[in-house]
């Protein structure tokens, strides 16, 4: 993500809703309302004003991306989610690097999130960012092995937010693999 509006992460949601003349709905593309990354090696630094987000699976300098989408502004409660696709623009090529898409369990904000704090003042669940702050289930995988748009289906995740009472705290890209360079 290079920070320009056209290249911000997106979530395209296709849904059906009951209407007087039958079911209807069309794709809605939501631009991220919040995006940042957190860096284990700089645990008190916030990167919310950066023009890109980074992920790195390096054991001594893990970086994970955080993204928020305001579904309530577009998708009505009870809508049947038929398809949801997360998309991010990758600007560098990384082999052996995988970003697992995980639902976040903890509220955070773009201009406050650090490795140690979720919103600038409140610690993450275990003190620092950890597996207690995101779901155990992998909702999709982004493989930044080529430049350009990278996508993953996240239909079940979005359906949980819209229809199953799961709080929408956004999603995280949890970086795994062996490549030690940043993906952006």
C-alpha positions as CSV (number, residue, x, y, z in Angstrom):
1,X,0.0,0.0,0.0
2,X,1.6,3.3,-1.1
3,X,-0.8,5.5,0.8
4,X,-2.7,6.9,-2.2
5,X,-6.5,6.5,-1.9
6,X,-6.5,4.4,-5.0
7,X,-4.1,1.9,-3.5
8,X,-5.4,1.7,0.1
9,X,-6.5,-1.8,1.2
10,X,-10.1,-2.6,0.2
11,X,-12.8,-5.0,1.1
12,X,-15.3,-5.8,-1.6
13,X,-18.5,-7.3,-0.2
14,X,-21.3,-8.9,-2.2
15,X,-24.6,-9.4,-0.4
16,X,-28.3,-9.9,-0.8
17,X,-30.9,-8.2,1.2
18,X,-34.7,-8.7,1.3
19,X,-36.5,-6.1,-0.7
20,X,-40.2,-5.7,-1.5
21,X,-39.6,-6.9,-5.1
22,X,-37.4,-9.8,-4.0
23,X,-33.8,-10.1,-3.0
24,X,-31.3,-7.6,-4.2
25,X,-27.8,-6.3,-3.6
26,X,-24.7,-5.4,-5.5
27,X,-21.0,-5.4,-4.8
28,X,-19.9,-2.7,-2.3
29,X,-16.2,-1.8,-2.1
30,X,-15.1,-0.3,1.2
31,X,-11.7,1.5,1.5
32,X,-9.9,0.9,4.8
33,X,-10.9,3.5,7.4
34,X,-7.8,2.6,9.4
35,X,-4.6,1.0,8.5
36,X,-1.2,0.8,10.1
37,X,1.4,-1.8,11.1
38,X,3.0,-2.6,14.4
39,X,6.7,-3.5,14.8
40,X,8.0,-5.8,17.6
41,X,11.5,-4.1,17.2
42,X,10.0,-0.7,17.8
43,X,7.3,-1.6,20.4
44,X,6.3,2.0,21.3
45,X,6.3,3.5,17.8
46,X,3.1,4.2,15.9
47,X,3.1,4.1,12.1
48,X,-0.5,5.2,11.5
49,X,0.7,8.3,9.5
50,X,2.9,6.2,7.2
51,X,1.9,5.9,3.6
52,X,2.4,2.1,3.6
53,X,1.9,-0.8,5.9
54,X,4.6,-3.5,6.4
55,X,4.7,-7.2,7.3
56,X,7.8,-9.2,8.2
57,X,8.0,-12.7,9.6
58,X,11.6,-12.2,10.9
59,X,11.8,-13.6,14.4
60,X,13.6,-10.6,15.9
61,X,11.6,-7.9,14.1
62,X,8.0,-9.1,13.4
63,X,5.8,-6.6,11.7
64,X,2.0,-7.2,11.3
65,X,-0.5,-5.0,9.4
66,X,-3.8,-3.9,11.0
67,X,-6.9,-2.8,8.9
68,X,-10.3,-1.5,9.8
69,X,-13.4,-1.4,7.6
70,X,-16.8,0.3,8.4
71,X,-19.2,-2.3,7.2
72,X,-22.2,-0.7,9.0
73,X,-22.1,2.2,6.6
74,X,-22.8,0.0,3.6
75,X,-24.0,-3.5,4.5
76,X,-27.4,-3.8,6.3
77,X,-27.8,-6.1,9.3
78,X,-29.1,-9.5,8.2
79,X,-27.7,-9.2,4.6
80,X,-26.7,-12.6,3.1
81,X,-23.0,-12.2,2.5
82,X,-22.3,-14.1,-0.7
83,X,-18.7,-13.0,-1.3
84,X,-16.1,-10.8,0.4
85,X,-12.6,-10.2,-0.9
86,X,-9.8,-8.4,0.9
87,X,-7.4,-6.7,-1.5
88,X,-4.1,-4.9,-0.8
89,X,-1.5,-3.5,-3.3
90,X,1.9,-5.1,-2.8
91,X,4.9,-3.0,-3.9
92,X,7.7,-5.5,-3.5
93,X,8.2,-9.2,-4.2
94,X,8.8,-11.5,-1.3
95,X,9.1,-15.3,-1.6
96,X,8.6,-17.6,1.4
97,X,6.5,-14.9,3.0
98,X,2.8,-15.4,3.9
99,X,0.4,-13.0,5.6
100,X,-2.4,-14.8,7.4
101,X,-5.6,-12.8,7.6
102,X,-6.9,-13.0,11.1
103,X,-10.0,-11.4,12.7
104,X,-8.9,-9.0,15.5
105,X,-10.4,-9.5,19.0
106,X,-9.2,-6.2,20.4
107,X,-10.2,-2.7,19.7
108,X,-7.4,-0.4,18.4
109,X,-7.0,2.8,16.5
110,X,-4.8,3.8,13.6
111,X,-3.0,6.7,15.3
112,X,-2.4,5.0,18.6
113,X,-1.6,1.3,17.9
114,X,1.9,0.1,18.7
115,X,3.3,-3.3,19.5
116,X,2.7,-2.5,23.2
117,X,-0.6,-0.4,23.1
118,X,-3.8,-1.0,21.2
119,X,-4.9,2.6,21.1
120,X,-2.0,4.7,22.5
121,X,-2.9,4.2,26.1
122,X,-4.5,0.7,26.6
123,X,-2.3,-2.4,26.4
124,X,-3.2,-5.3,24.2
125,X,-4.8,-8.3,26.0
126,X,-1.5,-9.9,27.1
127,X,0.4,-6.6,27.6
128,X,2.0,-6.6,24.1
129,X,0.4,-7.7,20.8
130,X,0.0,-11.5,20.9
131,X,-2.2,-14.4,19.7
132,X,-4.8,-13.4,22.3
133,X,-5.6,-10.3,20.2
134,X,-6.6,-12.1,17.1
135,X,-8.7,-15.2,16.2
136,X,-7.1,-18.6,16.0
137,X,-8.8,-19.2,12.6
138,X,-7.0,-18.1,9.5
139,X,-9.6,-16.4,7.3
140,X,-7.4,-16.1,4.2
141,X,-3.7,-15.8,3.1
142,X,-2.0,-13.1,1.2
143,X,1.2,-14.2,-0.5
144,X,3.3,-11.1,-1.4
145,X,5.4,-13.0,-4.0
146,X,4.5,-10.6,-6.8
147,X,4.0,-6.8,-7.0
148,X,0.5,-5.5,-7.6
149,X,-2.9,-6.3,-6.1
150,X,-3.0,-9.4,-3.8
151,X,-6.4,-10.7,-2.8
152,X,-8.0,-13.3,-0.5
153,X,-11.6,-14.4,0.1
154,X,-12.8,-13.5,3.6
155,X,-16.5,-14.2,3.2
156,X,-16.9,-16.2,6.5
157,X,-15.1,-13.4,8.4
158,X,-17.4,-10.7,7.1
159,X,-20.5,-12.8,7.6
160,X,-19.5,-13.2,11.3
161,X,-19.3,-9.5,11.6
162,X,-22.6,-8.8,9.9
163,X,-24.7,-11.7,11.1
164,X,-23.2,-13.6,14.0
165,X,-22.6,-11.0,16.6
166,X,-18.8,-10.9,16.3
167,X,-17.4,-7.4,17.0
168,X,-15.7,-5.8,14.0
169,X,-12.3,-4.7,15.3
170,X,-10.9,-5.2,11.8
171,X,-8.3,-7.7,10.6
172,X,-4.6,-8.3,11.0
173,X,-2.1,-9.6,8.6
174,X,0.0,-12.0,10.7
175,X,3.3,-12.5,9.0
176,X,4.7,-16.1,8.7
177,X,7.4,-17.7,6.6
178,X,11.1,-17.5,6.3
179,X,11.7,-14.4,4.1
180,X,13.3,-11.6,6.3
181,X,12.4,-8.6,4.2
182,X,9.5,-6.3,4.6
183,X,6.5,-6.7,2.3
184,X,4.6,-3.4,1.7
